[in-house]
Amino acid sequence: MPEIRYNIVTREWVIIATERARRPEEFAQANPRRGKTEAYVATCPFCPGNEHLTPPETMRLPEEGPWHVRAMPNKFAALDANASLVRRGTGMRRTITGAGIHEVIVETPLHDRTMALLEPREFERVIEAYRSCYERVTDDPRVAHATLFKNHGERAGTSLEHPHSQIVGTPIIPPRVRERMEIALRFYDEAGHCIICSTVEDELSDGARVVEENSDLVAFIPFAALTPFHLWIMPKRHTATFLEATDGELESLSRMLRSVLRRFHFGLENPDYNVSVRTPPREANGLKYYHWYVSFVPRVTRTAGFEIGSGMFINTALPEKSAEFLRGVKTEA
């Protein structure tokens, strides 16, 4: 019979529809366009030689010679990097000028190379770029919070095929970030310890939903995963913000995230997905009740009327079975 599970980190109830459940491999979705892309596309602004088609870069790795990773302002930015921050409000109407930073991080010179297929050192450079960009963006006094994310595939919202991530620095702390922090603070007040640390301990103790772990992190399907194969990567050491991660922890993150992406690439035929770094704002460095983690959401199902109308999710994949399936996927072709 169906089971309704509670996600203590998000305070959401999820219907695990076991009677509608599909076998894990049935979530694989063939995409006829994949595998037909050239390594270089003359009209792509992110391909080498087309740097003049993008705004001036803000970062590149390495700094000299041909680039492997580069960042630049988004040509169609959601926020204006040159605007002053001004708040206005009368009665029920409040506005803030759209001041902020919106940049693109191009992950590789190769147009046809998905992030899952990057070599280990190439992947490390992407994570290095993440930290570099996050530190620079959050240095801006107008930025209250920065969101690092990657959209892979049309279902995930990508508009350009060339592999890239994005970072958006907003003048406000987004409501969902505030909500998660408030949930964590309430848990800390009641239990006396960090909600993320407690989640990591619980998942490692149970083991049924763990996909893989290393000395610094653990990847697992949450007990109340919102959608099929929804996965979290959480640090074992209490580390409040992304900027507090050590070089060693970021190297571990690079290895683990690459491995996770390859499990999905080979196990579910390279599905569309969203990855985001969930972190408190930079000013929360040293915070005791919450810490950063990575959220991975493959787009193997569609959100429909019930989810929109109720705010609840129906998950047609048993989290324990999803984790078991991913553990069995070979990460080398």
C-alpha positions as CSV (number, residue, x, y, z in Angstrom):
1,M,0.0,0.0,0.0
2,P,1.2,3.6,-0.5
3,E,3.2,5.3,2.3
4,I,3.4,8.9,3.2
5,R,6.8,9.9,4.4
6,Y,8.0,13.1,6.1
7,N,11.1,14.9,4.9
8,I,12.4,16.4,8.1
9,V,14.9,18.7,6.3
10,T,12.3,20.3,4.1
11,R,9.2,19.7,6.3
12,E,7.3,18.2,3.4
13,W,5.1,15.2,3.3
14,V,5.7,12.9,0.2
15,I,3.4,10.2,-1.1
16,I,5.5,7.1,-1.9
17,A,3.1,5.5,-4.4
18,T,4.4,1.9,-4.2
19,E,1.4,0.5,-6.1
20,R,2.2,2.9,-9.0
21,A,6.0,2.3,-8.6
22,R,8.1,1.5,-11.7
23,R,11.2,-0.5,-11.8
24,P,14.3,1.9,-11.6
25,E,15.5,1.1,-15.1
26,E,12.1,2.1,-16.5
27,F,12.9,5.7,-15.7
28,A,15.5,5.8,-18.5
29,Q,14.5,8.0,-21.3
30,A,16.1,7.7,-24.7
31,N,16.9,11.0,-26.3
32,P,17.5,10.8,-30.1
33,R,19.5,14.0,-30.2
34,R,22.1,12.9,-27.8
35,G,25.4,11.7,-29.2
36,K,24.9,13.6,-32.5
37,T,26.6,16.9,-31.5
38,E,29.9,18.1,-32.8
39,A,32.8,18.9,-30.5
40,Y,32.9,22.4,-32.0
41,V,29.9,24.4,-33.3
42,A,30.7,27.6,-35.2
43,T,27.6,29.5,-34.0
44,C,28.0,28.5,-30.3
45,P,29.1,31.5,-28.1
46,F,30.8,29.1,-25.6
47,C,33.0,27.3,-28.1
48,P,36.7,28.3,-28.3
49,G,37.3,31.0,-30.9
50,N,33.9,32.6,-30.3
51,E,34.9,34.4,-27.1
52,H,34.0,37.7,-28.9
53,L,30.3,36.6,-28.8
54,T,30.2,36.7,-25.0
55,P,30.7,39.6,-22.5
56,P,34.3,39.9,-21.2
57,E,35.3,37.0,-19.0
58,T,35.5,37.3,-15.2
59,M,37.5,34.2,-14.6
60,R,39.4,31.5,-16.5
61,L,41.3,28.3,-15.6
62,P,44.1,28.2,-16.2
63,E,44.9,31.9,-16.2
64,E,47.4,31.6,-19.1
65,G,47.1,29.7,-22.3
66,P,44.1,27.9,-23.7
67,W,41.2,27.9,-21.3
68,H,39.6,24.8,-19.7
69,V,36.9,26.6,-17.7
70,R,35.8,30.3,-18.1
71,A,33.1,32.5,-16.5
72,M,31.4,35.6,-17.9
73,P,28.3,37.7,-17.3
74,N,25.2,36.1,-18.7
75,K,24.3,38.0,-21.9
76,F,20.7,37.7,-20.9
77,A,21.1,38.3,-17.2
78,A,18.2,38.2,-14.8
79,L,19.8,41.0,-12.8
80,D,21.8,44.1,-13.6
81,A,25.4,44.1,-12.4
82,N,25.7,47.9,-12.8
83,A,22.5,48.9,-10.9
84,S,22.4,50.5,-7.5
85,L,20.5,48.8,-4.8
86,V,17.4,50.8,-3.9
87,R,14.4,49.6,-1.9
88,R,10.9,51.2,-2.3
89,G,7.6,50.4,-0.6
90,T,4.2,51.9,-0.1
91,G,1.5,50.0,1.6
92,M,1.2,46.5,0.2
93,R,3.6,47.1,-2.7
94,R,7.4,46.7,-2.2
95,T,10.2,46.7,-4.8
96,I,13.9,46.5,-4.9
97,T,15.9,47.5,-8.0
98,G,17.1,44.4,-9.9
99,A,20.7,44.8,-8.8
100,G,22.8,41.7,-8.7
101,I,25.1,39.4,-10.6
102,H,24.2,36.6,-13.0
103,E,27.1,34.7,-14.6
104,V,27.7,31.7,-16.7
105,I,30.5,29.1,-16.0
106,V,31.5,27.3,-19.1
107,E,32.7,23.9,-17.9
108,T,34.7,22.7,-21.0
109,P,35.8,23.9,-24.4
110,L,34.2,20.8,-25.9
111,H,30.6,21.4,-27.1
112,D,29.7,17.7,-27.0
113,R,31.2,16.8,-23.6
114,T,28.6,16.4,-20.9
115,M,29.7,17.1,-17.3
116,A,29.4,13.4,-16.5
117,L,32.1,12.6,-19.2
118,L,34.7,15.1,-18.0
119,E,38.0,13.6,-17.0
120,P,38.8,13.8,-13.2
121,R,41.1,16.8,-13.5
122,E,38.6,18.6,-15.8
123,F,35.9,18.0,-13.2
124,E,38.2,19.4,-10.4
125,R,38.6,22.6,-12.4
126,V,34.9,23.1,-12.6
127,I,34.6,22.7,-8.8
128,E,37.5,25.1,-8.4
129,A,35.6,27.6,-10.6
130,Y,32.5,27.2,-8.5
131,R,34.3,28.2,-5.4
132,S,36.2,31.1,-7.1
133,C,33.0,32.5,-8.6
134,Y,31.0,32.0,-5.4
135,E,33.7,33.9,-3.4
136,R,33.9,36.7,-5.9
137,V,30.1,37.1,-6.3
138,T,29.4,37.1,-2.6
139,D,32.1,39.8,-2.1
140,D,29.8,42.2,-3.8
141,P,28.1,44.3,-1.0
142,R,24.8,44.3,-2.9
143,V,24.6,40.4,-2.9
144,A,22.8,38.9,0.1
145,H,23.0,35.3,-1.3
146,A,24.4,33.5,-4.3
147,T,22.9,30.4,-5.9
148,L,25.1,28.0,-7.8
149,F,23.3,25.7,-10.2
150,K,23.4,23.6,-13.4
151,N,20.6,22.8,-15.8
152,H,21.2,19.9,-18.0
153,G,18.7,19.3,-20.9
154,E,15.5,20.9,-22.0
155,R,13.4,19.5,-19.3
156,A,15.7,21.0,-16.8
157,G,15.5,24.5,-18.4
158,T,18.7,24.7,-20.4
159,S,18.7,27.0,-23.4
160,L,22.2,26.4,-24.7
161,E,23.6,22.9,-25.3
162,H,27.3,23.6,-24.6
163,P,28.0,22.4,-21.0
164,H,27.7,25.2,-18.5
165,S,26.6,26.1,-15.0
166,Q,25.3,29.4,-13.6
167,I,25.6,31.6,-10.5
168,V,23.1,34.2,-9.5
169,G,23.8,36.7,-6.7
170,T,20.6,38.2,-5.4
171,P,20.1,41.3,-3.2
172,I,17.8,39.3,-1.0
173,I,18.0,35.9,0.7
174,P,15.6,33.7,-1.3
175,P,12.5,32.6,0.6
176,R,13.3,28.9,0.3
177,V,16.8,29.4,1.7
178,R,15.3,31.3,4.7
179,E,12.7,28.6,5.2
180,R,15.2,25.8,5.3
181,M,17.4,27.8,7.7
182,E,14.3,28.4,10.0
183,I,13.5,24.7,9.9
184,A,17.1,23.9,10.9
185,L,17.1,26.5,13.7
186,R,13.9,25.1,15.1
187,F,15.4,21.5,15.0
188,Y,18.5,22.8,16.7
189,D,16.5,24.4,19.5
190,E,14.6,21.2,20.1
191,A,17.3,18.6,19.5
192,G,20.5,20.5,20.3
193,H,22.3,19.6,17.1
194,C,22.5,20.3,13.4
195,I,19.7,18.9,11.2
196,I,22.1,18.1,8.3
197,C,24.6,16.4,10.6
198,S,21.7,14.3,12.1
199,T,20.5,13.4,8.6
200,V,24.0,12.2,7.6
201,E,24.4,10.1,10.8
202,D,20.9,8.6,10.3
203,E,21.5,7.7,6.6
204,L,24.9,6.2,7.3
205,S,23.5,4.2,10.2
206,D,20.6,2.8,8.1
207,G,22.6,2.4,4.9
208,A,19.6,1.4,2.7
209,R,19.5,4.6,0.8
210,V,23.3,5.4,0.6
211,V,24.6,5.4,-3.0
212,E,28.2,6.0,-2.1
213,E,30.5,7.6,0.5
214,N,34.0,8.7,0.9
215,S,36.0,10.2,3.8
216,D,34.4,13.6,3.5
217,L,30.9,13.1,2.0
218,V,27.9,10.8,1.5
219,A,25.5,10.6,-1.4
220,F,22.1,9.2,-0.7
221,I,18.5,9.2,-1.8
222,P,16.5,10.9,1.0
223,F,14.1,8.8,3.1
224,A,11.3,11.0,1.8
225,A,12.7,11.9,-1.6
226,L,10.5,14.4,-3.3
227,T,10.8,12.8,-6.8
228,P,12.3,9.6,-8.3
229,F,16.1,9.5,-7.8
230,H,16.2,12.8,-6.0
231,L,19.6,12.7,-4.4
232,W,21.6,14.7,-1.8
233,I,25.4,14.9,-1.3
234,M,26.2,16.0,2.2
235,P,29.5,16.8,4.0
236,K,30.2,14.6,7.0
237,R,32.0,17.4,8.8
238,H,29.8,20.3,10.0
239,T,30.6,23.1,7.6
240,A,28.1,25.9,7.5
241,T,28.7,27.5,4.1
242,F,30.1,26.4,0.8
243,L,33.1,28.7,1.3
244,E,34.1,26.9,4.5
245,A,34.8,23.7,2.7
246,T,38.5,22.7,2.7
247,D,40.5,22.0,-0.5
248,G,40.4,18.4,0.4
249,E,36.6,18.4,0.8
250,L,36.2,20.1,-2.5
251,E,38.4,17.4,-4.1
252,S,36.2,14.8,-2.5
253,L,33.1,16.6,-3.8
254,S,34.6,16.6,-7.3
255,R,35.2,12.8,-7.3
256,M,31.8,12.1,-5.8
257,L,29.7,14.4,-8.0
258,R,31.4,13.1,-11.1
259,S,30.7,9.5,-9.9
260,V,27.0,10.3,-9.2
261,L,26.6,12.0,-12.6
262,R,28.1,9.0,-14.3
263,R,25.8,6.6,-12.5
264,F,22.9,8.5,-13.9
265,H,24.5,8.9,-17.4
266,F,25.1,5.2,-17.8
267,G,22.2,3.9,-15.6
268,L,19.4,6.1,-16.8
269,E,20.7,7.1,-20.3
270,N,21.9,10.6,-19.5
271,P,18.6,12.1,-18.2
272,D,17.9,15.8,-17.9
273,Y,18.7,17.1,-14.4
274,N,19.2,20.1,-12.1
275,V,22.1,20.3,-9.7
276,S,22.3,23.1,-7.1
277,V,24.6,23.9,-4.2
278,R,22.3,24.6,-1.2
279,T,24.2,26.9,1.2
280,P,23.3,29.5,3.7
281,P,24.5,33.1,2.9
282,R,28.2,33.9,3.3
283,E,27.5,35.8,6.5
284,A,26.5,32.5,8.1
285,N,30.1,31.2,8.3
286,G,30.4,29.3,11.5
287,L,26.7,28.7,11.9
288,K,26.0,25.8,14.3
289,Y,22.6,24.7,13.2
290,Y,22.8,24.2,9.4
291,H,25.3,23.4,6.7
292,W,25.6,23.3,3.0
293,Y,25.0,20.4,0.7
294,V,24.4,19.5,-3.0
295,S,20.9,18.7,-4.4
296,F,20.5,16.6,-7.5
297,V,17.1,16.3,-9.2
298,P,16.8,14.2,-12.4
299,R,13.8,15.2,-14.6
300,V,12.5,11.7,-15.2
301,T,8.9,12.6,-14.3
302,R,6.7,15.7,-14.8
303,T,5.1,17.9,-12.2
304,A,1.3,17.8,-12.6
305,G,-1.9,19.2,-11.2
306,F,-1.8,17.5,-7.8
307,E,1.7,18.7,-7.1
308,I,0.9,22.3,-8.2
309,G,-2.4,22.4,-6.4
310,S,-1.4,20.7,-3.1
311,G,2.3,21.5,-2.8
312,M,2.9,17.8,-2.1
313,F,4.8,15.4,-4.3
314,I,4.0,11.9,-5.5
315,N,7.1,9.8,-5.8
316,T,6.6,6.6,-7.9
317,A,10.0,5.2,-7.1
318,L,10.8,3.6,-3.7
319,P,14.0,5.5,-2.4
320,E,15.6,2.2,-1.2
321,K,15.2,0.6,-4.6
322,S,16.5,3.8,-6.4
323,A,19.6,3.7,-4.2
324,E,20.1,0.0,-4.8
325,F,19.9,0.5,-8.6
326,L,22.4,3.4,-8.6
327,R,24.8,1.4,-6.4
328,G,24.8,-1.3,-9.1
329,V,25.6,1.0,-12.0
330,K,29.2,0.8,-13.3
331,T,30.7,4.3,-13.5
332,E,33.2,3.4,-16.2
333,A,31.9,2.6,-19.7
